[in-house]
Amino acid sequence: MSRVFHRTLVLLFLGMLMLGCSSSPENGPSQAVKDFYRHLNNENYRGAMSLYNAEARQVLEDPNTASAEGFAEWARVETKDGEVDEVRVLQEQADEASATVEYEVVYNDGTRAAHTVTLTLEDGAWKLGLIG
């Protein structure tokens, strides 16, 4: 085998190794939940909706459901009109394709709300199901 071939193999191996190590907790289910609330808090409802999984988006985009019209109102209530101070992750359980995140929303007035959400891995990104 030639030197060029060996170098190519080594570079390929190193590139694959770097890609494998690049999936950090910052891009995990907990971060998706935090990003979702950041979007909600900033009234970026399109950004928040993009973090829902396909099933949740289908429900919310269905013109025959009350959910389609009520999302912005729900978001205002959920964030107390943009008063989320922090989202604290209490527990995360994940496997290769799904995850459950228990978290607490802390508001500027010191009150808190606990939630649990199920996420799915879609197209390489964690996406939230509907939050009850």
C-alpha positions in Angstrom: 0.0 0.0 0.0 1.2 3.5 -0.8 1.9 6.3 1.6 -0.9 8.4 0.2 -3.3 5.6 0.9 -2.1 5.3 4.5 -2.3 9.0 5.0 -5.8 9.1 3.6 -6.9 6.3 5.9 -5.4 8.0 9.0 -7.1 11.3 8.1 -10.4 9.6 7.5 -10.1 7.8 10.9 -9.2 11.0 12.7 -12.1 12.8 11.1 -14.6 10.1 12.1 -13.1 10.1 15.6 -13.6 13.9 15.9 -17.2 13.6 14.6 -18.0 10.9 17.2 -16.6 13.0 20.0 -18.4 16.2 18.9 -21.8 15.1 20.2 -21.7 17.0 23.5 -24.3 17.4 26.2 -24.8 21.0 24.9 -26.6 19.5 22.0 -28.6 16.9 24.0 -32.2 16.7 25.1 -31.7 19.1 28.1 -30.3 21.8 25.9 -33.2 21.4 23.5 -35.6 22.1 26.4 -33.6 25.1 27.4 -33.5 26.4 23.8 -37.2 25.9 23.5 -37.9 28.1 26.6 -35.4 30.7 25.4 -37.4 31.0 22.2 -40.7 31.2 24.1 -39.3 33.8 26.5 -38.2 36.0 23.6 -41.6 35.5 21.8 -39.8 33.7 19.0 -42.6 31.2 18.5 -41.4 30.1 15.1 -38.1 29.1 16.7 -39.8 27.3 19.5 -42.1 25.4 17.1 -39.0 24.3 15.1 -38.0 22.4 18.3 -41.1 20.3 18.4 -41.1 16.8 16.9 -43.1 16.0 13.8 -46.1 14.6 15.8 -46.4 17.7 18.0 -46.0 20.1 15.0 -48.8 18.2 13.2 -51.1 18.7 16.1 -50.2 22.4 16.5 -50.5 23.2 12.8 -53.8 21.5 12.3 -56.3 24.3 11.6 -59.1 22.2 13.1 -57.6 22.1 16.6 -57.7 24.8 19.3 -54.0 24.2 19.8 -53.2 25.8 16.5 -54.6 29.2 17.6 -53.7 28.8 21.2 -49.9 28.3 21.0 -49.0 32.0 21.4 -51.4 32.3 24.3 -50.1 29.1 25.9 -46.5 30.5 25.5 -47.4 33.8 27.2 -48.9 31.9 30.1 -46.0 29.4 30.3 -43.4 32.1 30.4 -45.5 34.6 32.5 -45.1 37.0 29.6 -41.4 36.5 29.1 -40.5 36.3 32.8 -38.5 33.0 32.7 -35.3 33.4 34.6 -33.9 29.9 34.3 -34.7 26.4 33.2 -33.2 23.9 35.6 -32.9 20.3 34.5 -33.6 17.9 37.3 -33.2 14.7 35.5 -32.5 13.4 32.0 -32.9 9.9 30.8 -31.9 9.2 27.2 -31.3 6.3 24.8 -30.4 6.4 21.2 -33.8 7.6 19.9 -35.8 9.1 22.8 -35.3 10.9 26.0 -37.3 12.2 29.0 -36.3 15.4 30.7 -37.7 16.5 34.1 -37.1 20.2 34.6 -38.2 23.2 36.5 -39.0 26.6 35.1 -37.9 29.4 37.5 -39.5 32.8 37.0 -38.2 36.2 37.9 -40.7 36.5 40.8 -39.1 33.3 42.3 -42.0 31.0 41.6 -41.4 27.7 39.9 -43.2 25.2 37.7 -42.1 21.5 37.3 -42.6 19.7 34.0 -41.6 16.5 32.2 -41.3 16.2 28.5 -40.5 13.4 26.1 -38.1 14.1 23.2 -37.3 12.1 20.1 -34.2 12.2 17.9 -35.2 13.4 14.4 -32.7 14.1 11.7 -29.9 14.2 14.2 -31.5 16.8 16.5 -33.5 16.4 19.7 -37.2 17.5 19.3 -39.8 18.0 22.0 -43.1 16.4 22.3 -46.1 18.4 23.6 -45.7 19.7 27.1 -48.6 18.9 29.3 
